[in-house]
Amino acid sequence: MTADLRTWLVDGEGWLMRSILAYAQRQGYTEYTSTLEEAWRISIQGLSETLVNAFDLDPEVTEFSADESFADDPVSAFAVLEAARHRERGISLPMFLGLFKYYRQSYLDRVADAKLGLAETESALFFVTRIFDRMEIAFCSAWAQLGGGDNLRALQDANRRMTNEKNRFLTVAESLGSPVLLFDDEGRILYANQAAAPLLGIADRPGSFYYSAGTLQVPVPRWLDELVTRANASRSLVHRERTVTGANGETVLQVRLHPMLDVSGKFEGTVAVIHDVTELRLAERALAVRANELEELSSTDSLTGLANRRGLAAIADGQLAIARRTGRPLTLMYADLNDLKQINDRHGHAAGDAALVAFATALRRTFRTADIVARIGGDEFVVVMPDQGPPEESSLTERIEQSLSCELARLDDTMRVSFSLGWASFDADRHPSLHMLIADADAAMYARKREHQGLGEPSPALEGTRHRPD
């Protein structure tokens, strides 16, 4: 056996497994064999290792002497071990030998598929045939040496082990905290663990369904039956959530359905695992509500309830984008309270806060619901007016003053509050950002404030500026 052929056999695990499985299914052996792919893989792995290791043994390994016992032969040891395992499972010698012939055929097919030269192919086929002959002689010899009583005891021991193994896995399934159900290919329940009992309305005792198999006629809940039908039809994973109303209210169930992992085709159906995620979903909703509250707090001025600088940017940036794209007008007004420090010093900080709230309320009542009113600093306010050009100065000032007077009437009548205003009209070339538009309105407001201070005018004033592209 060349190094290339060794690699060809070892790397052909998947190929060999599919080949022997196809032979076994075609000839009806899978009814008595393992349903899981891993068991078939291990058998192929053991045979491949035996073949590869046999190449390093004495060349006479391909010959058989008349008095050979096969007792110390590693090739024979593997065969005897496999024969013992299958004998304990109740497999007869003819059945085991027949399946083993198809294992041999799969390896011969693999060698033929290697596309070696004629002489090398003949040599490899001879070698594989003789190694399989040696294994067959070895396990037939071991099988024949086992007496009837020994065979019965071996089967009894094997039956006890298998019963214990069955009980172990049954106990594991019954101990699971999540419902587990097995459905046949027609959607009937073949097994349900204790956790599934409340869903099905059956006795909530460990093993109640298993030990009543064949006598219980348990209807499948409609919501689950729909999912099982879909899973059986698609033969693929189905993962869904369903809200079920029961005696204790609504329960949110996460259902995962998977086809049986049976490569032999002996068992067909769907396994359903169900998790109660009600508390998780309630916690997620609570977190979402809290996140929204925190988001609102992060974009809202806590004193006045207006948008803060962050909230203003989040809303106004979109309005600027619309104005930039459509060419529709947009005006931003900048305002601050005059001498807020003096109010705080004379009347206290609570009075200063009340003045800010009064001014915020006056602005909110003066402007449209479509306008964005924000407090962006200690005594600084901004109003964004979409679809509106420069306001009429005296009219706007008068309306703000009237609203402010109504609010101040509820406060200390000795407190006087005045304000200064400035505005800027949006220009796409001059104002690439909200920050630039605010800066222009701020500059207009301060220019107007300085003008009134120079004239000794304490009353509110409004100044507007319309910028043209440079």
Secondary structure, 3 states (H helix, E strand, C coil): CCHHHHHHHHCCHHHHHHHHHHHHHHHCHHHHCCCCHHHHHHHHHHHHHHHHHHCCCCHHHHCCCCCCCCCCCHHHHHHHHHHHHHHHCCCCHHHHHHHHHHHHHHHHHHHHHCCCCHHHHHHHHHHHHHHHHHHHHHHHHHHHHCCHHHHHHHHHHHHHHHHHHHHHHHHHHHHCCCCEEEEECCCCEEEECHHHHHHHCCCCCCCCCHHHCCCCCCCCCHHHHHHHHHHHHHCCCEEEEEEEEECCEEEEEEEEEEECCCCCCCCCEEEEEEEECHHHHHHHHHHHHHHHHHHHHHCECCCCCCECHHHHHHHHHHHHHHHHHHCCCEEEEEEEEECHHHHHHHHCHHHHHHHHHHHHHHHHHHCCCCCEEEECCCCEEEEEEECCCCCCHHHHHHHHHHHHHHHHCCCCCCCCCEEEEEEEECCCCCCCCHHHHHHHHHHHHHHHHHHHHHHCCCCCEEEEECCCCC
